[in-house]
Amino acid sequence: MDAAAHYRHLLTLGRDEFLAAAAPAVLVRYRAPDRNPAAARAAALAALALDQDLRETVDESLSHGKFTEEATEMELYPLAKKPGASFRDRITIGRTSNNDVVISEHSVSRLHAYVRQADGWVVADAGSKNGSWIGDFALEPRREVALPSGTVLRLGDVRLTFYPSSALFDLHGGDHGSR
């Protein structure tokens, strides 16, 4: 079972069970099904929602991380340490399997960025080749910045939306459940 299917199942269990079983936070990648590259890219720019009941306009969707009808694929990257992984205080993100979060895309560096909990969550670029951004703001290598819920983080060419698990449940669970 992939992480998205696992989290959809957890949503059916209710808030307390969801929070007990889920990682403390996740990165969500919303992607359009492969059609043609131009159409897939355009659809991928629109953020998506787990439930069809949550459809809204594209502008509203982008600001809240919700799905549109055209984009149906969602990848979830739980933010949790792998047993025995390096950097105990950080969750590393990169292309290679020794990272806590592996994103197998050519524009993502071997060790691209890291996140950690401080007073809230923070993110830092790890000195990547293709850079990291929050919105139009380029992250400086190894300089931590706040990572609020719903933030769109770009690592190379990959767009991810950050959610603490409680916010993910509130957005996609709540009264909607898993349909």
Secondary structure, DSSP 4 states (H G I P E B T S, - for coil): --HHHHHHHHHTT-HHHHHHHS-SEEEEEEEPPSS-HHHHHHHHHS---SSGGG---HHHHHHHT---SS--EEEEEE--PPTT-S-TT-EEEESSTTSSEE---TTS-TT-EEEEESSSEEEEE-S-SS-EEETTEEPPBT--EE--TT-EEEETTEEEEEEEHHHHHHHHTTTT---
